[in-house]
């Protein structure tokens, strides 16, 4: 499985949704399922800024080495 793929236990999801008592519970459970499967897969603005700063530092270090 690649880093981009998410393993989904569809039987577990079915059981969780089947056990909900009302519409609000169903909607809440669906939201929880999405949260569980995406929590480590989403990128935040902070992640992007950290990566940008790392690349900027690497670029500056490379430029400095090339100029010496």
Short mmCIF file of the C-alpha atoms (twelve columns), coordinates in Angstrom:
data_MODEL
# 
_entry.id   MODEL 
# 
loop_
_atom_site.group_PDB 
_atom_site.id 
_atom_site.type_symbol 
_atom_site.label_atom_id 
_atom_site.label_alt_id 
_atom_site.label_comp_id 
_atom_site.label_asym_id 
_atom_site.label_seq_id 
_atom_site.Cartn_x 
_atom_site.Cartn_y 
_atom_site.Cartn_z 
_atom_site.pdbx_PDB_model_num 
ATOM 1  C CA . UNK A 1  0.000   0.000  0.000  1 
ATOM 2  C CA . UNK A 2  1.361   3.460  -0.840 1 
ATOM 3  C CA . UNK A 3  1.482   6.463  1.502  1 
ATOM 4  C CA . UNK A 4  -1.524  7.986  -0.278 1 
ATOM 5  C CA . UNK A 5  -3.812  5.021  0.296  1 
ATOM 6  C CA . UNK A 6  -6.044  4.621  3.327  1 
ATOM 7  C CA . UNK A 7  -7.110  1.207  4.619  1 
ATOM 8  C CA . UNK A 8  -10.834 1.206  5.334  1 
ATOM 9  C CA . UNK A 9  -12.576 -1.473 7.377  1 
ATOM 10 C CA . UNK A 10 -15.978 -1.251 5.687  1 
ATOM 11 C CA . UNK A 11 -17.552 -3.898 7.931  1 
ATOM 12 C CA . UNK A 12 -16.576 -1.915 11.011 1 
ATOM 13 C CA . UNK A 13 -18.071 1.233  9.469  1 
ATOM 14 C CA . UNK A 14 -21.266 -0.665 8.629  1 
ATOM 15 C CA . UNK A 15 -21.553 -1.929 12.212 1 
ATOM 16 C CA . UNK A 16 -20.982 1.524  13.668 1 
ATOM 17 C CA . UNK A 17 -23.606 3.131  11.442 1 
ATOM 18 C CA . UNK A 18 -26.094 0.289  11.992 1 
ATOM 19 C CA . UNK A 19 -25.860 0.801  15.757 1 
ATOM 20 C CA . UNK A 20 -26.855 4.481  15.666 1 
ATOM 21 C CA . UNK A 21 -30.208 5.235  17.251 1 
ATOM 22 C CA . UNK A 22 -31.323 8.333  15.343 1 
ATOM 23 C CA . UNK A 23 -30.400 10.668 12.506 1 
ATOM 24 C CA . UNK A 24 -28.264 12.930 14.697 1 
ATOM 25 C CA . UNK A 25 -26.309 9.922  15.942 1 
ATOM 26 C CA . UNK A 26 -25.858 8.736  12.380 1 
ATOM 27 C CA . UNK A 27 -24.529 12.099 11.212 1 
ATOM 28 C CA . UNK A 28 -22.220 12.315 14.219 1 
ATOM 29 C CA . UNK A 29 -20.849 8.827  13.577 1 
ATOM 30 C CA . UNK A 30 -20.238 9.584  9.879  1 
ATOM 31 C CA . UNK A 31 -18.313 12.729 10.858 1 
ATOM 32 C CA . UNK A 32 -16.253 10.740 13.379 1 
ATOM 33 C CA . UNK A 33 -15.415 8.115  10.741 1 
ATOM 34 C CA . UNK A 34 -14.191 10.793 8.319  1 
ATOM 35 C CA . UNK A 35 -12.149 12.397 11.110 1 
ATOM 36 C CA . UNK A 36 -10.486 9.088  11.981 1 
ATOM 37 C CA . UNK A 37 -9.527  8.334  8.384  1 
ATOM 38 C CA . UNK A 38 -8.206  11.791 7.564  1 
ATOM 39 C CA . UNK A 39 -6.581  12.968 10.802 1 
ATOM 40 C CA . UNK A 40 -3.010  12.124 9.737  1 
ATOM 41 C CA . UNK A 41 -3.539  12.715 6.026  1 
ATOM 42 C CA . UNK A 42 -4.424  16.404 5.944  1 
ATOM 43 C CA . UNK A 43 -1.890  19.194 5.569  1 
ATOM 44 C CA . UNK A 44 -2.226  22.354 7.599  1 
ATOM 45 C CA . UNK A 45 -0.993  25.869 6.826  1 
ATOM 46 C CA . UNK A 46 1.571   25.341 9.562  1 
ATOM 47 C CA . UNK A 47 2.855   22.188 7.804  1 
ATOM 48 C CA . UNK A 48 3.233   24.115 4.567  1 
ATOM 49 C CA . UNK A 49 5.009   27.030 6.259  1 
ATOM 50 C CA . UNK A 50 7.411   24.677 8.047  1 
ATOM 51 C CA . UNK A 51 8.241   22.957 4.766  1 
ATOM 52 C CA . UNK A 52 8.689   26.314 3.002  1 
ATOM 53 C CA . UNK A 53 11.109  27.502 5.686  1 
ATOM 54 C CA . UNK A 54 13.094  24.269 5.472  1 
ATOM 55 C CA . UNK A 55 13.401  24.609 1.697  1 
ATOM 56 C CA . UNK A 56 14.358  28.274 2.019  1 
ATOM 57 C CA . UNK A 57 17.111  27.414 4.508  1 
ATOM 58 C CA . UNK A 58 18.377  24.599 2.284  1 
ATOM 59 C CA . UNK A 59 18.398  26.914 -0.727 1 
ATOM 60 C CA . UNK A 60 20.288  29.631 1.159  1 
ATOM 61 C CA . UNK A 61 22.849  27.070 2.383  1 
ATOM 62 C CA . UNK A 62 23.308  25.740 -1.142 1 
ATOM 63 C CA . UNK A 63 23.716  29.238 -2.597 1 
ATOM 64 C CA . UNK A 64 26.251  30.069 0.089  1 
ATOM 65 C CA . UNK A 65 28.285  26.939 -0.668 1 
ATOM 66 C CA . UNK A 66 28.200  27.631 -4.393 1 
ATOM 67 C CA . UNK A 67 29.432  31.198 -3.913 1 
ATOM 68 C CA . UNK A 68 32.411  30.145 -1.788 1 
# 
